[in-house]
Amino acid sequence: MKVTGRIAVGVAVLALMQGCTTPKPQGRTQTVVVEGKRFVIPQGAIAADHLATAREADFFVRSGVAQCRKGDLTWEMPQAQQRVGKAIAQGDAKTHQALAKEGLIGCVSAS
């Protein structure tokens, strides 16, 4: 029984070490400065020109963005801007939910 326990511990340690040394894929990012604060957003995303108000942050959370608070920075990918414009023209309220689900809009805290 002791041998089996030691083998199990050894396998667990090996798996843990392998997981720690395997590089995790990371998407490309860019750093932007808004109102004197640094934010890291996805490469190619367009940052808002102001920090989120409480109302904007709440809207992003209700749209499905995991976390967003007053003072965070909202961003969107260029293809999202086109869809938002079309949705506003057509009165489509569910567009932001779809964009959040697709990862085309987001919200980040200062780094």
N, C-alpha and C positions, 0 to 999 in steps of 0.2 A: 504494500500500500504506500509506503514511503517513497519508493521509486516512482510510482505513478504520479504521486503528488509533486515530486521534484521535476519530473518531465513536464507536467502541466505548467508549473511555474516557469520553467525554462522556455517553453513554447510561448507563453504569454509575454515574457520579457523580450524574446526575439521579435515577436510581432509588434510590440510596443516600440522597440528600437528601430525596426524597419519603418514603421509609420512616422517616427520622428525624423528620420533621415531622408525620407522620400520627399522631394520638393513638391509642394502643392501648387497646382496651376492657379495663376492669378491673372485676371483680366488686366488689360492696360489701363492705366489711370493718368490723370492730369491733376495738377494742383492749381486752384484758382484762389484769388484773394478778393473777398467781398466785404466791404465795410471794415477793413483792417484785419479780418480773420481768414485763416487758411483752411481750405476745404479740399478734399480729395474726391474727385468725381470720375466716372468712366471716361476714357479717351473718346473724344468726339462729341460728348454731351455739351449741351448749352446750359450754362448756369443762369439762374435768375439774377437780375441786377440788384436785388435787395434780399435781405433776410426775411424768412417767413414770418408772417403775422400769426397770431393764434388762430385766426379764422382759416388762413391758408393751410397751416399745419394740420388742423382738424379735417379739412377737406381732403388732404392727401392721405391721411389715416383712414378716413371713411372710404376712400377710393381703393384701398388695399395696400398702400405703402406701409411696410411693417412698423417703422418708427418715424415720427416727425414731430418736432416741438417748435414752439415759438423761438426764433433766433437761429434755427437751422437753415440750410440752403437747399432749395429745391432745384432740380435739374431735369432736363428732358433731352432725348435724342432728337436729331433733326427730323426723322420720319414721324416722330410723335407730334411735332409742331404742325405739320401738314394735316394730320388727322384731327388734332384739336380744333384747328381753324374750320375744317369741314364739319365737325360735330357741332360747333357753335352755330354755324350757318343753318344746320338742319335741326337744331334743338335736341341732339342726341346726348342725354345725360350719362350714359353708361360707357362712354369712350374712355374716360380716365380710369375706370375699373379695368378695362381691357389693357390699357397701356401699362398699368401697374403690374398686372399679371404677366405681361410680356417682358417686363423689366425695362421699359422704354421711358419711364419717369421714375424719379426717386427723390430722396431727401437725405441729407447727411449733416452730421454735427461737425463743428470745427475740430481740426486735428491739432 
